[in-house]
Structures are given as structure tokens and as C-alpha cells.
Amino acid sequence: MSPQAVVEHEPVMVDEVVRALNVRPGGRYVDCTVGGGGHALAILRAAEPGGSLLGLDRDPRALAHTKERLKQYQADVQLVQSDFSHVAEVCAEASFEPVHGLLLDLGMSSLQLGEAERGFSFQSEGPLDMRFSPDQTITAADIVNEYEKDDLAHVLRTYGEETRARRIARRIVERRPLHTTTELAKVVEEAVGGRVRRQSHPATRTFQALRIAVNQELLSLEAALPQAYGLLGDLGRLVVLAYHSLEDRLVKQYIRRESRDCICPPKLPVCMCEHKAGLRLVSRGALRPSDDEVAANPRSRSARLRVAERLPAPAA
């Protein structure tokens, strides 16, 4: 892939992200999903002079392109191949803490979707892979061709919120082995019908579910959120861009929990948890992309941006 492909990747809600992070000159920022580097570049520009950024990504190809894109800031950037579930360890090893802001953009990169050989998209033929990193062992083909029907239906229902999971799983088992993205998409269409009166392709939720299962995305997010909170300095910002309800629900619940002084069950007459709020909601509800952005970049339409700020530690 040429370097030009990186330029063509459009970061979602980039101006809103920079404002939400409250980027300041000389600040330290972590981009946990640096991808094509679009958000990272905007953050570094806003943090001049003296700002620095640590970028993580599981995808070595993404990191190679990001390194090229950010070369003008190479003295201020550290890029690490890692799942963001290890963000605290990565920051400790890099002596990059505390930080003024941390971004989790949970969406798929246009670069990844555009590489047919990665198997993320049903719009072009490729192998059933869907791994963010080649170091991972399980692929989508393993799940599609080896899982029992009930287990496969569970994956589709749990991670894709697919209401026709059992019907799709049954048809997949009948048709396997399946080897390519287009084969799988066709089988899903056979199971549930075509795109009549649907806004999205009938295989969209199936592909989402398989990708999440292959990369254990929800487990990584659950592990990363408390680490991100721990890395923030006083008044540091946690910013998360989510693109489907499962991720957004996890983020919403975590921020709400850490914004309360008491998390005891409602039936308890007296607080027993001694939990203290450490985060403050910066905006009520999730921010959404503008109509103009959705028109220019349709992939942004499902984005939800949530922002929380680390409360100062109480005086001793």
C-alpha cells in the first residue's frame, strides 16, 4: 500500500476529539488506537510547542504508515505495537505518565477495511481472517468452520446483536467449509434474505460479531478503561469514540460508575462501599458527528463520543 492511502483515511470527529481532550501546548497524550495517525497528527499540532504523544496499535502495518505520517514530529512521538489492554504497562516502560489526555478510538480504520486480504469487509473477496495483528492465532475462519452451531449462534447474538443468529449459524454449518468473505456474505443472505428495506447489508452484524470475537475487543476495552483512568493526571481527559452499542454501553457504565461517590446496591440503607468519585462527566450523553461530516464520511454516522475528566486528588 502506498503512503497516499494513509492520507485518504478520514479520522472521525477530529476537531471534537481535540477539544474534548482539552489539548494544551506541552501536554502529554496517549492515542491507544493510533491507526492511520489522523487524530494523532491533530493532537500534536494542537500541543505545539513541546507536546508529546504515545501511540499504540496492534496492527504493524498501521504503525508503519503512522510513523511516516508523523515524521515531522518524530522527536515527540513514541509508537508501540501493543493491544491497548496493556496501556499502563506500555506507558510505564516509556516513562510516559501521568498524561493530560487519553484517546480510545474503537472504530475500524479505512486502511484495514480497504485491504481485501485482511478479511474485514464483505464488499471485496478475501480470506476469512479479521485479525488486527498477525501474531494472533485464531481467525474468523476458525470460528466459522470449527465452532458448534450453538456456540456460533452465541457469538453472532452476543457480539453482533444479531436477532437471527440461530438461523444464520444453521446455514453456515450446512454450507461449510467457507473460505472467503464473499462466500460468508452470500450464505448470510441465503439465511435471512437480501437487502430489501434494510439500510445495511444483511451480513453486517455477522462480520462485526466475528471481528469482535477474533480480536477479543470487549475484553480489551474492559481492561483498558481502569488503566486509562489510572494514567490521567489531575483534570486529565478520557475520550472514547465508540461505534456500536456494546462498546458504548461499556464506556457509559464505566464512566457513570467512576463519577459516583457510592456504588452500593440501591437497597442498602447505608453506604458500605466507601467508593469515591474520580471522574467528572464533561458532557451529558454522547456527542455525535455533524450532518456535514456524515455526508462527507458515511462511516462516521454511528460514532458516539464520550468525555470524562479526572478529578483532582483530595487534599491530605
C-alpha positions, 0 to 999 in steps of 0.5 A: 500500500502506498503512503497516499492511502494513509492520507485518504483515511478520514479520522472521525470527529477530529476537531471534537476529539481535540477539544474534548481532550482539552489539548494544551501546548506541552501536554502529554497524550496517549492515542491507544488506537493510533491507526492511520495517525489522523487524530494523532497528527491533530493532537500534536499540532494542537500541543505545539510547542513541546507536546508529546504523544504515545501511540499504540496499535496492534496492527504493524502495518498501521504503525508503519504508515503512522510513523511516516505520517508523523515524521515531522514530529518524530522527536515527540512521538513514541509508537508501540505495537501493543493491544491497548489492554496493556496501556499502563504497562506500555506507558510505564516502560516509556516513562510516559505518565501521568498524561493530560489526555487519553484517546480510545478510538474503537472504530475500524480504520479505512486502511484495514477495511480497504485491504481485501486480504485482511478479511474485514469487509464483505464488499471485496473477496478475501480470506476469512481472517479479521485479525488486527495483528498477525501474531494472533492465532485464531481467525474468523475462519476458525470460528466459522468452520470449527465452532458448534452451531450453538456456540456460533449462534452465541457469538453472532447474538452476543457480539453482533446483536444479531436477532437471527443468529440461530438461523444464520449459524444453521446455514453456515454449518450446512454450507461449510467449509467457507473460505472467503468473505464473499462466500460468508456474505452470500450464505448470510443472505441465503439465511435471512434474505437480501437487502430489501428495506434494510439500510445495511447489508444483511451480513453486517452484524455477522462480520462485526460479531466475528471481528469482535470475537477474533480480536477479543475487543470487549475484553480489551476495552474492559481492561483498558478503561481502569488503566486509562483512568489510572494514567490521567493526571489531575483534570486529565481527559478520557475520550472514547469514540465508540461505534456500536452499542456494546462498546458504548454501553461499556464506556457509559457504565464505566464512566457513570460508575467512576463519577459516583461517590457510592456504588452500593446496591440501591437497597442498602440503607447505608453506604458500605462501599466507601467508593469515591468519585474520580471522574467528572462527566464533561458532557451529558450523553454522547456527542455525535458527528455533524450532518456535514461530516456524515455526508462527507464520511458515511462511516462516521454516522454511528460514532458516539463520543464520550468525555470524562475528566479526572478529578483532582486528588483530595487534599491530605 
